[in-house]
Amino acid sequence: MSTPRDLFLVTLDVPGDHPVEPGDLSLALAGAELVDLLGARALTLDGEHIVPGTALTTDDRMLDEAQAALVRNEPYESVDDWLWRRGQGLVTAYRDVLDAEGQLSGKRPWWPRRADRAAAADTPARRHAADRWWSREPVLTGLAATLGIEGERPPEEEPADEAVATVVLAVGDAVTELGAVRERRRIENAAFDNIWRAP
């Protein structure tokens, strides 16, 4: 199983006070893809820029698609730009793949509401994600923390690899930025509604 798949399943399984926003998870999934491609040596980071390596076959369709989507000409894409570009609609793509593989129960609404533990099927993939989560694996727990998922305790340590830590930090910044955009829109919409309600 890949880090993005594990992260998606964790959002279904770990209870929390509020649902994970689809846009936030899409950003985190894009970051998780970078982490796995770094681990496979399919890319490296030059500061905050993604330098593609030799194309590899990962036996994971989504990671292969991510690798094919890398910008291979200079100037290389920044991690932040990748998160926003690759993240568009990514949560739906992973949902569809996992559903087709029988990893989800098919219960609706499908969106991870964290309190709904039946949203993921009881499969080896789900158990693998749970084992990785409960062992407090730094990469998975670090990405989950950017989504507000910390379980009973926060991550015990940051990812040791500097490039991976850069990606996790970029995901956290992007999620914070998206949250600020949502809040601004909420305030603007509320102000607009008040104008129309005024006598």
C-alpha positions as CSV (number, residue, x, y, z in Angstrom):
1,M,0.0,0.0,0.0
2,S,1.1,3.6,-0.7
3,T,1.2,6.5,1.7
4,P,-1.7,8.3,-0.1
5,R,-3.9,5.2,0.2
6,D,-3.0,4.7,3.8
7,L,-3.8,8.4,4.5
8,F,-7.1,8.2,2.8
9,L,-8.1,5.1,4.9
10,V,-6.9,6.8,8.1
11,T,-9.2,9.7,7.5
12,L,-12.1,7.2,7.3
13,D,-11.0,5.3,10.4
14,V,-9.7,7.7,13.0
15,P,-12.4,9.4,15.0
16,G,-12.3,13.2,15.4
17,D,-14.4,16.2,16.2
18,H,-15.0,17.4,12.6
19,P,-14.8,15.9,9.1
20,V,-11.8,16.4,6.9
21,E,-12.4,18.9,4.1
22,P,-12.1,17.3,0.6
23,G,-9.8,20.1,-0.6
24,D,-7.5,19.6,2.4
25,L,-7.3,15.9,1.9
26,S,-6.6,16.4,-1.8
27,L,-3.6,18.6,-1.0
28,A,-2.3,16.0,1.6
29,L,-2.7,13.2,-0.9
30,A,-0.6,15.1,-3.5
31,G,2.0,15.5,-0.8
32,A,1.9,11.9,0.1
33,E,2.5,11.0,-3.5
34,L,5.6,13.1,-3.5
35,V,6.8,11.4,-0.3
36,D,6.4,7.9,-1.9
37,L,8.1,9.0,-5.2
38,L,11.0,10.4,-3.1
39,G,11.2,7.1,-1.4
40,A,11.3,5.3,-4.7
41,R,14.0,7.7,-6.0
42,A,11.8,8.8,-8.8
43,L,12.5,12.4,-7.9
44,T,14.6,14.6,-5.6
45,L,14.2,18.0,-4.2
46,D,16.5,20.9,-5.0
47,G,15.4,23.2,-2.2
48,E,11.7,23.4,-2.7
49,H,11.8,22.4,-6.4
50,I,10.9,18.9,-7.7
51,V,13.6,17.4,-9.9
52,P,12.3,14.3,-11.7
53,G,14.5,11.3,-11.9
54,T,14.3,8.2,-14.2
55,A,10.8,7.1,-14.8
56,L,9.9,4.0,-12.8
57,T,7.0,1.6,-12.6
58,T,5.7,1.5,-9.1
59,D,2.9,-1.1,-9.5
60,D,0.5,1.6,-8.2
61,R,-1.6,3.3,-10.9
62,M,-2.0,6.5,-9.0
63,L,1.7,6.9,-8.2
64,D,2.5,6.1,-11.9
65,E,0.0,8.9,-12.9
66,A,1.7,11.2,-10.4
67,Q,5.1,10.4,-11.8
68,A,3.9,11.0,-15.3
69,A,2.5,14.4,-14.2
70,L,5.9,15.7,-13.0
71,V,7.2,18.8,-14.8
72,R,10.4,17.5,-16.5
73,N,11.7,20.7,-17.9
74,E,13.5,23.6,-16.1
75,P,12.4,25.6,-14.3
76,Y,11.2,22.7,-12.2
77,E,7.9,23.0,-10.3
78,S,7.9,23.9,-6.6
79,V,6.4,21.6,-4.1
80,D,3.7,24.2,-3.3
81,D,2.7,24.5,-7.0
82,W,2.6,20.7,-7.3
83,L,0.3,20.4,-4.4
84,W,-2.2,22.8,-5.9
85,R,-2.0,21.5,-9.4
86,R,-1.9,17.8,-8.7
87,G,-4.3,18.1,-5.8
88,Q,-7.3,19.2,-7.9
89,G,-9.9,16.5,-7.6
90,L,-7.4,14.0,-6.2
91,V,-9.6,12.9,-3.3
92,T,-12.3,11.8,-5.8
93,A,-9.7,9.9,-7.9
94,Y,-8.4,8.0,-4.8
95,R,-12.0,7.3,-3.6
96,D,-12.9,5.8,-7.0
97,V,-9.7,3.6,-7.1
98,L,-10.2,2.4,-3.5
99,D,-13.9,1.8,-4.1
100,A,-13.2,-0.2,-7.3
101,E,-10.7,-2.3,-5.4
102,G,-13.2,-3.1,-2.7
103,Q,-11.4,-1.1,0.0
104,L,-14.5,1.0,0.8
105,S,-17.8,-0.4,2.1
106,G,-19.9,1.6,-0.4
107,K,-21.8,3.2,2.5
108,R,-23.1,6.7,1.6
109,P,-22.3,9.4,2.2
110,W,-18.8,8.2,1.2
111,W,-17.0,11.3,2.4
112,P,-14.7,10.6,5.4
113,R,-16.6,11.9,8.4
114,R,-14.2,10.2,10.8
115,A,-17.0,9.3,13.2
116,D,-18.3,6.9,10.6
117,R,-15.9,3.9,11.0
118,A,-17.9,1.8,8.6
119,A,-16.8,3.9,5.6
120,A,-13.8,1.6,4.9
121,A,-14.1,-2.1,4.4
122,D,-12.3,-4.5,6.7
123,T,-9.4,-5.4,4.4
124,P,-5.7,-6.1,4.7
125,A,-5.1,-2.6,3.2
126,R,-7.2,-1.0,6.0
127,R,-5.4,-3.1,8.6
128,H,-2.0,-2.0,7.1
129,A,-3.0,1.6,7.3
130,A,-4.2,1.2,10.9
131,D,-0.9,-0.6,11.9
132,R,1.1,2.2,10.4
133,W,-1.1,4.8,12.2
134,W,-1.0,3.2,15.6
135,S,2.8,2.6,15.3
136,R,2.9,6.4,15.0
137,E,4.9,6.2,11.7
138,P,6.2,9.8,11.4
139,V,5.4,10.4,7.7
140,L,1.8,9.2,7.9
141,T,1.1,10.9,11.3
142,G,2.7,14.1,10.1
143,L,0.5,14.3,7.0
144,A,-2.6,13.3,9.1
145,A,-1.7,16.1,11.6
146,T,-1.9,18.7,8.8
147,L,-5.6,17.6,8.4
148,G,-6.2,18.0,12.2
149,I,-6.0,14.2,12.8
150,E,-3.9,13.4,15.7
151,G,-5.6,10.6,17.5
152,E,-4.8,10.2,21.2
153,R,-1.5,12.0,20.9
154,P,0.4,14.1,18.3
155,P,3.3,12.7,16.2
156,E,6.2,11.7,18.4
157,E,8.8,12.8,15.9
158,E,9.1,14.6,12.6
159,P,10.2,12.7,9.4
160,A,14.0,12.3,9.5
161,D,14.5,12.9,5.8
162,E,14.9,16.6,5.1
163,A,13.1,16.4,1.7
164,V,10.1,14.5,3.2
165,A,10.0,17.1,6.1
166,T,9.9,19.8,3.4
167,V,6.9,18.2,1.7
168,V,5.0,17.7,5.0
169,L,5.6,21.3,6.0
170,A,4.4,22.5,2.5
171,V,1.2,20.4,2.9
172,G,0.6,22.1,6.3
173,D,1.1,25.5,4.8
174,A,-1.2,24.8,1.8
175,V,-4.0,23.4,4.1
176,T,-3.7,26.5,6.3
177,E,-3.9,28.7,3.2
178,L,-7.0,26.9,1.9
179,G,-8.7,27.2,5.3
180,A,-8.1,30.9,5.2
181,V,-9.7,31.1,1.8
182,R,-12.7,29.2,3.0
183,E,-13.1,31.4,6.0
184,R,-12.8,34.6,3.9
185,R,-15.5,33.3,1.5
186,R,-17.7,32.4,4.5
187,I,-17.4,36.0,5.9
188,E,-18.0,37.5,2.4
189,N,-21.1,35.4,1.9
190,A,-22.4,36.2,5.3
191,A,-21.9,39.9,4.6
192,F,-23.6,39.6,1.3
193,D,-26.6,37.8,2.9
194,N,-26.9,40.6,5.5
195,I,-27.0,43.2,2.8
196,W,-30.0,41.5,1.2
197,R,-31.8,41.0,4.5
198,A,-31.4,44.7,5.5
199,P,-34.7,46.7,5.4
